[in-house]
Amino acid sequence: MSSLAHPAAKIDLTGLLAAISQANAEDSLNNPLSPAQWELLGSYLQPLSVPSGHVLFPQGSLDRTLYFIESGNLSVHYQDDKGRLRIALVGPGTIVGEGAFFAHRPRSATVQATAASKLWSIAALRFSELSNRQPAIALGVAMAAGAVMAKRLANRRRRIAIT
């Protein structure tokens, strides 16, 4: 996955913040942070440019990275005994990866880009560092991600879409 990363000299989260503020999907991320807190959080985030068709993570993988979606669309699929089923399409202003992030369990679904997408990721280790150095920011991120997960759990049709 590191081959998809495009390191930036200066972290610019303007697009992500715009996506969050403009998102109107049921499972959109609420903005829990001030501009100054986002600036601090930016140093813990890794930007990713994901081409259409790329699998961000497969069902069953053990990675606990949390992804913020700035642009594009991601399809969430669950593989059962009968084959691949599309569960949800998620777009800008929300997250994916929240289930494994919180539960320390394998990914419950495969997430694949259906359009070129720009994401921001935070690995579990980087989140631990954030928690130690900036606990208020880490709490804000955790509460916002937990709220997205709760919204998805409340929607019976998309319940399995927690990744």
DSSP file (Angstrom, degrees, kcal/mol; ACC not computed):
  #  RESIDUE AA STRUCTURE BP1 BP2  ACC     N-H-->O    O-->H-N    N-H-->O    O-->H-N    TCO  KAPPA ALPHA  PHI   PSI    X-CA   Y-CA   Z-CA
    1    1 A M    >         0   0    0      0, 0.0     3,-2.2     0, 0.0     4,-0.5   0.000 360.0 360.0 360.0 -24.5    0.0    0.0    0.0
    2    2 A S  G >   +     0   0    0      1,-0.3     3,-1.0     2,-0.2     0, 0.0   0.763 360.0  69.5 -63.2 -21.9    2.9    2.4    0.5
    3    3 A S  G 3  S+     0   0    0      1,-0.2    -1,-0.3     3,-0.1     0, 0.0   0.707  95.7  55.3 -67.0 -17.2    3.3    2.6   -3.2
    4    4 A L  G <  S+     0   0    0     -3,-2.2    45,-1.6     2,-0.0    -1,-0.2   0.636  86.0 103.5 -87.6 -14.8    0.0    4.5   -3.3
    5    5 A A  B <   -A   48   0A   0     -3,-1.0    43,-0.2    -4,-0.5    -3,-0.0  -0.438  52.6-164.3 -72.9 139.7    1.2    7.1   -0.8
    6    6 A H        -     0   0    0     41,-0.8    -1,-0.1    -2,-0.1    -3,-0.1  -0.876  18.7-141.1-122.3  95.7    2.2   10.5   -2.2
    7    7 A P        -     0   0    0      0, 0.0     2,-0.4     0, 0.0     3,-0.1  -0.276  15.0-152.2 -60.8 139.8    4.1   12.3    0.5
    8    8 A A        -     0   0    0      1,-0.1     3,-0.1    39,-0.0    -2,-0.0  -0.903  17.4-140.6-114.8 142.2    3.4   16.0    0.7
    9    9 A A  S    S+     0   0    0     -2,-0.4     2,-0.4     1,-0.2    -1,-0.1   0.906  97.4  24.4 -65.5 -41.0    5.7   18.7    1.9
   10   10 A K  S    S-     0   0    0     -3,-0.1     2,-0.5     2,-0.0    -1,-0.2  -0.993  87.9-122.8-127.6 130.9    2.9   20.4    3.8
   11   11 A I        -     0   0    0     -2,-0.4     2,-0.6    -3,-0.1    31,-0.1  -0.592  27.9-172.2 -74.5 121.1   -0.2   18.6    4.9
   12   12 A D        +     0   0    0     -2,-0.5     3,-0.4     1,-0.1     4,-0.2  -0.918  14.9 170.4-118.5 104.0   -3.3   20.3    3.4
   13   13 A L     >  +     0   0    0     -2,-0.6     4,-2.9     1,-0.2     5,-0.3   0.212  45.2 111.9 -96.6  14.1   -6.5   18.9    4.8
   14   14 A T  H  > S+     0   0    0      1,-0.2     4,-2.2     2,-0.2    -1,-0.2   0.902  79.0  47.7 -54.9 -45.4   -8.7   21.6    3.1
   15   15 A G  H  > S+     0   0    0     -3,-0.4     4,-2.3     2,-0.2    -1,-0.2   0.896 112.5  48.5 -64.8 -41.2  -10.3   19.0    0.8
   16   16 A L  H  > S+     0   0    0      2,-0.2     4,-2.4    -4,-0.2    -2,-0.2   0.930 112.0  48.5 -65.0 -45.4  -11.0   16.6    3.6
   17   17 A L  H  X S+     0   0    0     -4,-2.9     4,-2.4     1,-0.2    -2,-0.2   0.884 111.7  50.0 -63.8 -37.6  -12.5   19.2    5.8
   18   18 A A  H  X S+     0   0    0     -4,-2.2     4,-2.0    -5,-0.3    -1,-0.2   0.911 110.0  51.0 -64.9 -41.9  -14.7   20.5    2.9
   19   19 A A  H  X S+     0   0    0     -4,-2.3     4,-1.2     1,-0.2    -2,-0.2   0.907 111.6  47.4 -62.4 -41.8  -15.9   16.9    2.2
   20   20 A I  H  < S+     0   0    0     -4,-2.4     3,-0.3     1,-0.2    -1,-0.2   0.924 113.8  46.6 -65.4 -44.3  -16.8   16.4    5.9
   21   21 A S  H  < S+     0   0    0     -4,-2.4    -1,-0.2     1,-0.2    -2,-0.2   0.802 118.3  42.0 -70.6 -27.3  -18.7   19.7    6.1
   22   22 A Q  H  < S+     0   0    0     -4,-2.0    -1,-0.2    -5,-0.2    -2,-0.2   0.576  87.1 113.8 -94.5 -10.9  -20.6   19.1    2.8
   23   23 A A     <  +     0   0    0     -4,-1.2    70,-0.1    -3,-0.3    -3,-0.0  -0.346  33.1 172.8 -66.2 138.9  -21.3   15.4    3.4
   24   24 A N        +     0   0    0     -2,-0.0    -1,-0.1     3,-0.0     2,-0.1   0.228  33.2 124.5-130.7  12.9  -25.0   14.6    3.8
   25   25 A A  S >  S-     0   0    0      1,-0.1     3,-1.8     2,-0.1    65,-0.0  -0.379  73.7-112.1 -70.3 154.5  -25.0   10.8    3.8
   26   26 A E  T 3  S+     0   0    0      1,-0.3    -1,-0.1    -2,-0.1   125,-0.0   0.827 117.8  44.1 -56.0 -34.0  -26.6    9.1    6.8
   27   27 A D  T 3  S+     0   0    0    124,-0.1    68,-0.4   125,-0.0    -1,-0.3   0.013  83.7 143.7-104.5  28.0  -23.2    7.8    8.0
   28   28 A S    <   -     0   0    0     -3,-1.8     2,-0.4    66,-0.1    66,-0.2  -0.264  55.5-106.9 -65.0 154.1  -21.2   11.0    7.4
   29   29 A L        -     0   0    0     64,-3.0     2,-0.3   119,-0.0    -6,-0.1  -0.679  26.9-136.0 -81.9 130.7  -18.5   12.0    9.8
   30   30 A N        -     0   0    0     -2,-0.4   118,-0.1   114,-0.2    -9,-0.1  -0.684  26.7-112.1 -81.9 142.5  -19.2   14.8   12.2
   31   31 A N        +     0   0    0     -2,-0.3    -1,-0.1     1,-0.2   110,-0.1  -0.660  40.3 173.5 -79.5 108.0  -16.4   17.3   12.5
   32   32 A P        +     0   0    0      0, 0.0     2,-0.3     0, 0.0    -1,-0.2   0.505  51.5  71.0 -92.0  -3.2  -15.2   16.8   16.1
   33   33 A L  S    S-     0   0    0    107,-0.1   104,-0.0   108,-0.0    -2,-0.0  -0.786  72.2-122.4-123.4 155.4  -12.1   19.1   15.9
   34   34 A S     >  -     0   0    0     -2,-0.3     4,-2.4     1,-0.1     5,-0.2  -0.431  42.4-102.1 -80.3 164.0  -11.1   22.8   15.6
   35   35 A P  H  > S+     0   0    0      0, 0.0     4,-2.1     0, 0.0     5,-0.1   0.889 124.7  52.1 -55.5 -39.9   -9.0   23.9   12.7
   36   36 A A  H  > S+     0   0    0      1,-0.2     4,-1.8     2,-0.2     5,-0.1   0.880 109.1  49.6 -65.4 -37.2   -5.9   24.0   15.0
   37   37 A Q  H  > S+     0   0    0      2,-0.2     4,-2.9     1,-0.2    -1,-0.2   0.890 108.7  52.4 -68.7 -38.6   -6.6   20.4   16.1
   38   38 A W  H  X S+     0   0    0     -4,-2.4     4,-2.5     2,-0.2    -2,-0.2   0.903 106.7  54.3 -61.8 -39.5   -6.9   19.3   12.4
   39   39 A E  H  X S+     0   0    0     -4,-2.1     4,-0.6     2,-0.2    -1,-0.2   0.915 111.4  44.1 -61.2 -42.2   -3.6   20.9   11.7
   40   40 A L  H >< S+     0   0    0     -4,-1.8     3,-1.0     1,-0.2     4,-0.3   0.915 112.8  51.9 -66.8 -42.8   -2.0   18.8   14.5
   41   41 A L  H >X S+     0   0    0     -4,-2.9     3,-2.4     1,-0.2     4,-0.7   0.862  96.6  70.6 -61.0 -35.6   -3.8   15.7   13.4
   42   42 A G  H >< S+     0   0    0     -4,-2.5     3,-0.8     1,-0.3    -1,-0.2   0.808  89.0  60.8 -53.6 -33.2   -2.5   16.2    9.9
   43   43 A S  T << S+     0   0    0     -3,-1.0    -1,-0.3    -4,-0.6    -2,-0.2   0.647 106.0  48.1 -71.4 -12.2    1.0   15.3   10.9
   44   44 A Y  T <4 S+     0   0    0     -3,-2.4    79,-0.3    -4,-0.3     2,-0.3   0.529  98.2  87.9 -99.4 -10.6   -0.3   11.8   12.0
   45   45 A L    <<  -     0   0    0     -3,-0.8    77,-0.2    -4,-0.7    75,-0.0  -0.631  63.0-149.3 -94.8 149.2   -2.2   11.2    8.7
   46   46 A Q  E     - B   0 121A   0     75,-2.4    75,-2.7    -2,-0.3     2,-0.2  -0.972  17.7-133.4-115.0 123.3   -0.9    9.6    5.6
   47   47 A P  E     - B   0 120A   0      0, 0.0   -41,-0.8     0, 0.0     2,-0.4  -0.525  22.9-169.1 -76.6 144.0   -2.4   10.8    2.2
   48   48 A L  E     -AB   5 119A   0     71,-2.8    71,-2.8   -43,-0.2     2,-0.6  -0.999  16.7-158.5-133.6 133.1   -3.3    8.0   -0.3
   49   49 A S  E     - B   0 118A   0    -45,-1.6    69,-0.2    -2,-0.4    67,-0.1  -0.963  20.2-167.9-106.7 117.4   -4.3    8.3   -3.9
   50   50 A V  E     - B   0 117A   0     67,-3.2    67,-3.0    -2,-0.6     3,-0.1  -0.918  11.8-137.9-113.0 121.9   -6.2    5.2   -4.8
   51   51 A P    >   -     0   0    0      0, 0.0     3,-2.0     0, 0.0    62,-0.3  -0.383  37.6 -85.0 -74.6 155.8   -7.0    4.4   -8.4
   52   52 A S  T 3  S+     0   0    0      1,-0.2    62,-0.2    62,-0.1    64,-0.1  -0.332 116.6  25.1 -56.7 135.7  -10.4    3.0   -9.5
   53   53 A G  T 3  S+     0   0    0     60,-3.0    -1,-0.2     1,-0.3     2,-0.2   0.208  87.7 133.6  93.4 -15.0  -10.6   -0.8   -9.0
   54   54 A H    <   -     0   0    0     -3,-2.0    59,-2.8    58,-0.1     2,-0.7  -0.493  56.3-130.5 -72.7 134.9   -7.9   -0.9   -6.3
   55   55 A V  E     -E  112   0B   0     57,-0.2    57,-0.3    -2,-0.2    -1,-0.1  -0.776  16.2-166.8 -84.4 115.8   -8.7   -3.0   -3.3
   56   56 A L  E    S-     0   0B   0     55,-2.2    -1,-0.2    -2,-0.7    56,-0.2   0.936  74.1 -16.9 -68.5 -47.8   -8.0   -0.9   -0.2
   57   57 A F  E     -E  111   0B   0     54,-1.3    54,-2.5    -3,-0.1    -1,-0.3  -0.953  69.4-126.5-156.7 144.3   -8.2   -3.9    2.1
   58   58 A P    >   -     0   0    0      0, 0.0     3,-1.9     0, 0.0    49,-0.3  -0.556  38.3 -90.8 -89.5 155.1   -9.6   -7.5    1.7
   59   59 A Q  T 3  S+     0   0    0      1,-0.2    49,-0.2    -2,-0.2    51,-0.1  -0.363 113.8  27.6 -55.9 136.9  -12.0   -9.2    4.0
   60   60 A G  T 3  S+     0   0    0     47,-2.6    -1,-0.2     1,-0.3    48,-0.1   0.250  85.4 136.2  92.8 -12.8  -10.2  -11.1    6.7
   61   61 A S    <   -     0   0    0     -3,-1.9    46,-2.8    45,-0.1    -1,-0.3  -0.323  52.2-139.7 -69.4 155.4   -7.0   -8.9    6.7
   62   62 A L        +     0   0    0     44,-0.2    -1,-0.1    -3,-0.1    -3,-0.0   0.435  58.5 123.3 -98.2  -1.0   -5.6   -8.0   10.1
   63   63 A D        -     0   0    0      1,-0.1    42,-0.1    60,-0.0    37,-0.1  -0.339  43.8-162.7 -62.5 140.3   -4.7   -4.3    9.4
   64   64 A R        +     0   0    0     37,-0.1    -1,-0.1    36,-0.1    40,-0.1   0.120  36.7 141.2-112.1  19.1   -6.4   -1.8   11.8
   65   65 A T        -     0   0    0     58,-0.1     2,-0.4     1,-0.1    58,-0.2  -0.355  42.3-143.5 -65.7 140.5   -5.8    1.4    9.7
   66   66 A L  E     -C  122   0A   0     56,-2.2    56,-2.2    34,-0.1     2,-0.4  -0.894  14.5-154.7-104.6 135.6   -8.7    3.9    9.7
   67   67 A Y  E     -CD 121  96A   0     29,-2.8    29,-1.9    -2,-0.4     2,-0.4  -0.945   8.0-156.1-119.2 130.5   -9.3    5.8    6.5
   68   68 A F  E     -CD 120  95A   0     52,-3.4    52,-2.3    -2,-0.4     2,-0.7  -0.883  20.9-136.7 -98.4 132.5  -10.9    9.2    6.0
   69   69 A I  E     +C  119   0A   0     25,-2.8    24,-3.0    -2,-0.4    25,-0.4  -0.824  30.5 167.3 -98.7 115.8  -12.5    9.7    2.6
   70   70 A E  E     -     0   0A   0     48,-2.5     2,-0.3    -2,-0.7    49,-0.2   0.860  69.1  -8.6 -89.5 -44.4  -11.8   13.1    0.9
   71   71 A S  E    S+C  118   0A   0     47,-1.7    47,-1.3    21,-0.1    -1,-0.3  -0.974 100.1  38.9-151.5 162.1  -12.9   12.3   -2.6
   72   72 A G  S    S-     0   0    0     -2,-0.3     2,-0.3    45,-0.2    45,-0.2  -0.440  75.5 -82.7  94.3-170.1  -14.1    9.3   -4.7
   73   73 A N        -     0   0    0     42,-0.4    41,-2.5    18,-0.2    42,-1.1  -0.996  28.3-158.3-140.5 144.0  -16.2    6.3   -3.9
   74   74 A L  E     -GF  90 113B   0     16,-3.0    16,-3.1    -2,-0.3     2,-0.4  -0.972  10.5-144.1-124.5 137.9  -15.5    3.0   -2.2
   75   75 A S  E     -GF  89 112B   0     37,-3.6    37,-2.4    -2,-0.4     2,-0.5  -0.853   9.7-150.1-101.2 134.8  -17.6   -0.1   -2.5
   76   76 A V  E     -GF  88 111B   0     12,-3.1    11,-3.2    -2,-0.4    12,-1.4  -0.924  18.9-175.8-106.9 123.2  -17.9   -2.4    0.6
   77   77 A H  E     -GF  86 110B   0     33,-3.1    33,-3.1    -2,-0.5     2,-0.5  -0.934  15.9-155.8-122.4 142.3  -18.3   -6.1   -0.2
   78   78 A Y  E     -G   85   0B   0      7,-2.1     7,-1.7    -2,-0.4     2,-0.7  -0.971  14.1-144.2-114.8 129.1  -18.9   -9.0    2.1
   79   79 A Q  E     +G   84   0B   0     -2,-0.5     5,-0.2     5,-0.2     2,-0.2  -0.829  28.5 167.0 -95.9 115.5  -17.9  -12.5    0.8
   80   80 A D  E >   -G   83   0B   0      3,-2.0     3,-1.3    -2,-0.7     0, 0.0  -0.501  55.1 -80.9-113.2-171.1  -20.3  -15.2    1.9
   81   81 A D  T 3  S+     0   0    0      1,-0.3     3,-0.1    -2,-0.2    -2,-0.0   0.737 127.8  51.3 -64.0 -23.1  -20.7  -18.8    0.8
   82   82 A K  T 3  S-     0   0    0      1,-0.3     2,-0.3     3,-0.0    -1,-0.3   0.511 118.9 -93.8 -94.4  -6.0  -22.7  -17.8   -2.3
   83   83 A G  E <   -G   80   0B   0     -3,-1.3    -3,-2.0     2,-0.0     2,-0.4  -0.827  64.7 -19.3 127.8-167.6  -20.3  -15.2   -3.6
   84   84 A R  E     -G   79   0B   0     -2,-0.3     2,-0.4    -5,-0.2    -5,-0.2  -0.636  51.9-172.5 -86.3 130.5  -19.6  -11.5   -3.4
   85   85 A L  E     -G   78   0B   0     -7,-1.7    -7,-2.1    -2,-0.4     2,-0.5  -0.983  22.4-131.3-122.5 129.9  -22.3   -9.1   -2.3
   86   86 A R  E     +G   77   0B   0     -2,-0.4    -9,-0.2    -9,-0.2     3,-0.1  -0.696  28.2 174.8 -79.6 125.8  -22.1   -5.3   -2.5
   87   87 A I  E     -     0   0B   0    -11,-3.2     2,-0.3    -2,-0.5   -10,-0.2   0.842  56.2  -8.0 -98.5 -43.9  -23.2   -4.0    0.9
   88   88 A A  E     -G   76   0B   0    -12,-1.4   -12,-3.1    72,-0.1     2,-0.5  -0.991  46.5-139.2-155.1 156.4  -22.6   -0.3    0.7
   89   89 A L  E     -G   75   0B   0     -2,-0.3     2,-0.4   -14,-0.2   -14,-0.2  -0.994  27.4-167.8-117.7 122.8  -21.1    2.5   -1.3
   90   90 A V  E     +G   74   0B   0    -16,-3.1   -16,-3.0    -2,-0.5     3,-0.1  -0.885   8.3 177.7-115.9 146.6  -19.3    5.1    0.8
   91   91 A G    >   -     0   0    0     -2,-0.4     3,-0.8     1,-0.2   -22,-0.2  -0.504  37.8 -29.4-131.6-163.7  -18.1    8.5   -0.4
   92   92 A P  T 3  S+     0   0    0      0, 0.0    -1,-0.2     0, 0.0   -22,-0.2  -0.143 112.4  34.5 -57.4 143.5  -16.5   11.7    0.7
   93   93 A G  T 3  S+     0   0    0    -24,-3.0   -64,-3.0     1,-0.4     2,-0.2   0.563 104.3  74.1  91.9  10.0  -16.9   12.9    4.2
   94   94 A T    <   -     0   0    0     -3,-0.8   -25,-2.8   -25,-0.4    -1,-0.4  -0.650  69.5-116.0-135.4-164.4  -16.9    9.6    6.0
   95   95 A I  E     -D   68   0A   0    -68,-0.4     2,-0.3   -27,-0.2   -27,-0.2  -0.870  10.3-159.0-133.7 163.0  -14.6    6.8    7.0
   96   96 A V  E    S+D   67   0A   0    -29,-1.9   -29,-2.8    -2,-0.3    66,-0.1  -0.971  71.7  47.4-137.1 154.9  -13.9    3.1    6.4
   97   97 A G     >  +     0   0    0     -2,-0.3     4,-1.9   -31,-0.2     5,-0.1   0.484  66.4 128.1  97.7   5.1  -12.0    0.7    8.6
   98   98 A E  H  >  +     0   0    0      1,-0.2     4,-2.1     2,-0.2     5,-0.3   0.823  65.1  57.9 -66.9 -32.6  -13.7    1.6   11.8
   99   99 A G  H  > S+     0   0    0      2,-0.2     4,-3.0     1,-0.2     6,-0.2   0.962 113.0  36.7 -63.9 -52.7  -14.7   -1.9   12.8
  100  100 A A  H  > S+     0   0    0     63,-0.2     4,-1.8     1,-0.2     5,-0.2   0.850 112.4  61.8 -68.0 -33.9  -11.2   -3.4   12.8
  101  101 A F  H  < S+     0   0    0     -4,-1.9    -1,-0.2   -36,-0.2    -2,-0.2   0.925 118.2  26.9 -56.4 -46.9   -9.8   -0.1   14.2
  102  102 A F  H  < S+     0   0    0     -4,-2.1    -2,-0.2     1,-0.1    -1,-0.2   0.880 125.6  44.6 -83.5 -40.8  -11.9   -0.5   17.4
  103  103 A A  H  < S-     0   0    0     -4,-3.0    -3,-0.2    -5,-0.3    -2,-0.2   0.598  87.7-135.9 -88.5 -12.1  -12.3   -4.3   17.6
  104  104 A H     <  +     0   0    0     -4,-1.8    -4,-0.1     1,-0.2    -3,-0.1   0.880  66.2 123.3  56.5  37.4   -8.8   -5.5   16.9
  105  105 A R  S    S-     0   0    0     -6,-0.2    -1,-0.2    -5,-0.2    -2,-0.1  -0.796  71.2 -78.2-123.1 165.3  -10.4   -8.2   14.7
  106  106 A P        -     0   0    0      0, 0.0   -44,-0.2     0, 0.0   -45,-0.1  -0.227  62.6 -83.6 -60.2 153.9  -10.0   -9.1   11.1
  107  107 A R        -     0   0    0    -46,-2.8   -47,-2.6   -49,-0.3    56,-0.1  -0.353  33.3-150.7 -58.8 135.5  -11.7   -6.9    8.5
  108  108 A S  S    S+     0   0    0     54,-0.2     2,-0.3   -49,-0.2   -29,-0.2   0.534  73.9  17.6 -88.2  -7.3  -15.4   -7.9    8.0
  109  109 A A  S    S-     0   0    0     54,-0.2     2,-0.4   -51,-0.2   -31,-0.2  -0.974  78.0-105.1-155.8 164.1  -15.6   -6.9    4.4
  110  110 A T  E     - F   0  77B   0    -33,-3.1   -33,-3.1    -2,-0.3     2,-0.5  -0.793  28.8-155.2 -93.4 138.5  -13.5   -6.0    1.3
  111  111 A V  E     +EF  57  76B   0    -54,-2.5   -55,-2.2    -2,-0.4   -54,-1.3  -0.977  16.8 175.4-118.8 126.4  -13.3   -2.3    0.4
  112  112 A Q  E     -EF  55  75B   0    -37,-2.4   -37,-3.6    -2,-0.5     2,-0.3  -0.984  32.9-114.5-133.3 138.8  -12.5   -1.4   -3.2
  113  113 A A  E     - F   0  74B   0    -59,-2.8   -60,-3.0    -2,-0.4   -39,-0.3  -0.559  22.3-175.5 -71.9 129.6  -12.3    2.0   -5.0
  114  114 A T  S    S+     0   0    0    -41,-2.5     2,-0.3    -2,-0.3   -40,-0.2   0.475  78.3  18.8-100.1  -7.1  -15.1    2.4   -7.6
  115  115 A A  S    S-     0   0    0    -42,-1.1   -42,-0.4   -64,-0.1    -1,-0.2  -0.966 107.0 -73.9-151.1 157.8  -13.6    5.7   -8.6
  116  116 A A        -     0   0    0     -2,-0.3     2,-0.3   -44,-0.1    -2,-0.1  -0.362  63.7-168.1 -54.5 133.1  -10.2    7.4   -8.2
  117  117 A S  E     -B   50   0A   0    -67,-3.0   -67,-3.2   -45,-0.2     2,-0.5  -0.946  26.5-145.9-134.2 147.5  -10.2    8.4   -4.6
  118  118 A K  E     +BC  49  71A   0    -47,-1.3   -48,-2.5    -2,-0.3   -47,-1.7  -0.969  30.3 173.9-112.2 125.8   -8.2   10.5   -2.2
  119  119 A L  E     -BC  48  69A   0    -71,-2.8   -71,-2.8    -2,-0.5     2,-0.4  -0.829  26.6-145.1-125.9 162.4   -8.0    9.1    1.4
  120  120 A W  E     -BC  47  68A   0    -52,-2.3   -52,-3.4    -2,-0.3     2,-0.3  -0.999  24.3-163.1-126.8 128.0   -6.2   10.0    4.6
  121  121 A S  E     -BC  46  67A   0    -75,-2.7   -75,-2.4    -2,-0.4     2,-0.4  -0.813  16.1-167.0-115.1 152.4   -5.1    7.1    6.8
  122  122 A I  E     - C   0  66A   0    -56,-2.2   -56,-2.2    -2,-0.3   -77,-0.1  -0.949  19.1-144.1-134.9 117.3   -4.0    6.7   10.3
  123  123 A A     >  -     0   0    0     -2,-0.4     4,-2.4   -79,-0.3     5,-0.2  -0.365  27.3-109.7 -74.5 157.5   -2.5    3.4   11.4
  124  124 A A  H  > S+     0   0    0      1,-0.2     4,-2.1     2,-0.2     5,-0.1   0.875 119.0  52.2 -57.0 -40.4   -3.2    2.0   14.8
  125  125 A L  H  > S+     0   0    0      2,-0.2     4,-2.0     1,-0.2    -1,-0.2   0.912 110.0  47.8 -64.4 -42.6    0.4    2.7   16.0
  126  126 A R  H  > S+     0   0    0      1,-0.2     4,-2.5     2,-0.2    -1,-0.2   0.868 110.0  53.5 -65.8 -35.8    0.2    6.4   14.8
  127  127 A F  H  X S+     0   0    0     -4,-2.4     4,-2.6     2,-0.2    -2,-0.2   0.886 106.4  52.7 -65.9 -37.3   -3.2    6.7   16.6
  128  128 A S  H  X S+     0   0    0     -4,-2.1     4,-1.9     2,-0.2    -2,-0.2   0.916 109.8  48.4 -61.8 -43.0   -1.5    5.4   19.8
  129  129 A E  H  X S+     0   0    0     -4,-2.0     4,-2.4     1,-0.2     5,-0.3   0.928 111.2  50.3 -61.1 -44.9    1.1    8.1   19.5
  130  130 A L  H  X S+     0   0    0     -4,-2.5     4,-3.5     1,-0.2     8,-0.3   0.909 107.9  54.0 -59.0 -43.0   -1.6   10.6   18.9
  131  131 A S  H  < S+     0   0    0     -4,-2.6    -1,-0.2     1,-0.2    -2,-0.2   0.873 112.3  43.8 -60.2 -38.6   -3.4    9.4   22.0
  132  132 A N  H  < S+     0   0    0     -4,-1.9    -1,-0.2    -5,-0.1    -2,-0.2   0.878 125.3  31.3 -74.1 -38.2   -0.3    9.9   24.1
  133  133 A R  H  < S+     0   0    0     -4,-2.4    -2,-0.2     1,-0.2    -3,-0.2   0.808 135.6  20.3 -92.7 -33.2    0.7   13.3   22.7
  134  134 A Q    >X  +     0   0    0     -4,-3.5     4,-2.3    -5,-0.3     3,-0.5  -0.568  66.5 168.0-136.7  68.8   -2.7   14.8   21.9
  135  135 A P  H 3> S+     0   0    0      0, 0.0     4,-2.5     0, 0.0     5,-0.2   0.820  76.3  55.2 -60.3 -33.5   -5.3   13.0   23.9
  136  136 A A  H 3> S+     0   0    0      2,-0.2     4,-2.1     1,-0.2     5,-0.1   0.900 110.6  45.7 -66.4 -39.0   -8.1   15.5   23.2
  137  137 A I  H <> S+     0   0    0     -3,-0.5     4,-2.5     2,-0.2     5,-0.2   0.929 112.9  49.9 -68.0 -45.1   -7.7   15.1   19.5
  138  138 A A  H  X S+     0   0    0     -4,-2.3     4,-2.7    -8,-0.3    -2,-0.2   0.903 110.8  50.1 -60.3 -41.4   -7.5   11.3   19.7
  139  139 A L  H  X S+     0   0    0     -4,-2.5     4,-2.7    -5,-0.2     5,-0.2   0.916 109.7  51.0 -63.5 -42.5  -10.7   11.3   21.8
  140  140 A G  H  X S+     0   0    0     -4,-2.1     4,-2.2     2,-0.2    -2,-0.2   0.917 112.5  45.8 -60.0 -44.4  -12.4   13.5   19.2
  141  141 A V  H  X S+     0   0    0     -4,-2.5     4,-2.7     2,-0.2     5,-0.2   0.925 113.9  48.9 -64.2 -45.2  -11.4   11.2   16.4
  142  142 A A  H  X S+     0   0    0     -4,-2.7     4,-2.5     1,-0.2    -2,-0.2   0.905 112.3  47.8 -63.1 -42.0  -12.4    8.1   18.3
  143  143 A M  H  X S+     0   0    0     -4,-2.7     4,-2.1     2,-0.2    -1,-0.2   0.906 113.0  47.9 -66.6 -40.9  -15.8    9.6   19.3
  144  144 A A  H  X S+     0   0    0     -4,-2.2     4,-1.9    -5,-0.2  -114,-0.2   0.915 114.0  46.7 -65.7 -42.6  -16.5   10.7   15.7
  145  145 A A  H  X S+     0   0    0     -4,-2.7     4,-2.3     1,-0.2    -2,-0.2   0.892 111.7  51.9 -66.3 -38.8  -15.5    7.2   14.3
  146  146 A G  H  X S+     0   0    0     -4,-2.5     4,-2.4    -5,-0.2    -1,-0.2   0.872 107.0  53.4 -63.9 -36.7  -17.6    5.6   17.0
  147  147 A A  H  X S+     0   0    0     -4,-2.1     4,-2.3     2,-0.2    -1,-0.2   0.899 108.2  49.8 -65.2 -40.2  -20.6    7.7   16.0
  148  148 A V  H  X S+     0   0    0     -4,-1.9     4,-2.3     2,-0.2    -2,-0.2   0.930 111.3  49.5 -62.0 -44.6  -20.2    6.6   12.3
  149  149 A M  H  X S+     0   0    0     -4,-2.3     4,-2.3     1,-0.2    -2,-0.2   0.907 110.4  50.0 -62.0 -41.5  -20.1    3.0   13.5
  150  150 A A  H  X S+     0   0    0     -4,-2.4     4,-2.0     2,-0.2    -1,-0.2   0.900 109.6  51.1 -63.9 -40.9  -23.2    3.5   15.6
  151  151 A K  H  X S+     0   0    0     -4,-2.3     4,-1.0     1,-0.2    -1,-0.2   0.907 111.8  47.6 -61.8 -41.5  -25.1    5.0   12.6
  152  152 A R  H  < S+     0   0    0     -4,-2.3     3,-0.3     1,-0.2    -2,-0.2   0.874 110.7  51.0 -69.1 -36.7  -24.1    2.1   10.5
  153  153 A L  H  < S+     0   0    0     -4,-2.3    -1,-0.2     1,-0.2    -2,-0.2   0.859 106.4  55.2 -66.9 -34.9  -25.2   -0.4   13.1
  154  154 A A  H  < S+     0   0    0     -4,-2.0     2,-1.1    -5,-0.2    -1,-0.2   0.757  93.3  76.7 -70.0 -24.2  -28.5    1.3   13.4
  155  155 A N  S >X S-     0   0    0     -4,-1.0     3,-1.0    -3,-0.3     4,-0.7  -0.763  71.6-162.4 -89.7  98.4  -29.1    0.9    9.7
  156  156 A R  G >4 S+     0   0    0     -2,-1.1     3,-0.7     1,-0.3     4,-0.3   0.828  85.8  54.4 -52.8 -38.7  -30.0   -2.8    9.5
  157  157 A R  G 34 S+     0   0    0      1,-0.2     3,-0.3     2,-0.1    -1,-0.3   0.859 117.3  35.2 -66.4 -35.6  -29.3   -3.0    5.7
  158  158 A R  G X4 S+     0   0    0     -3,-1.0     3,-2.3    -6,-0.2    -1,-0.2   0.300  82.4 112.5-102.4   9.3  -25.8   -1.6    6.1
  159  159 A R  G X< S+     0   0    0     -4,-0.7     3,-1.1    -3,-0.7    -1,-0.2   0.857  77.2  51.7 -52.7 -42.6  -24.9   -3.2    9.4
  160  160 A I  G 3  S+     0   0    0     -4,-0.3    -1,-0.3    -3,-0.3    -2,-0.1   0.618  87.8  86.0 -71.5 -10.7  -22.3   -5.5    7.9
  161  161 A A  G <   +     0   0    0     -3,-2.3     2,-0.7    -9,-0.2    -1,-0.3   0.468  57.2 111.9 -73.2   1.0  -20.7   -2.5    6.2
  162  162 A I    <         0   0    0     -3,-1.1   -54,-0.2     1,-0.2   -66,-0.1  -0.674 360.0 360.0 -74.1 118.0  -18.7   -1.9    9.3
  163  163 A T              0   0    0     -2,-0.7   -54,-0.2   -55,-0.1   -63,-0.2   0.398 360.0 360.0-107.2 360.0  -15.2   -2.7    8.2
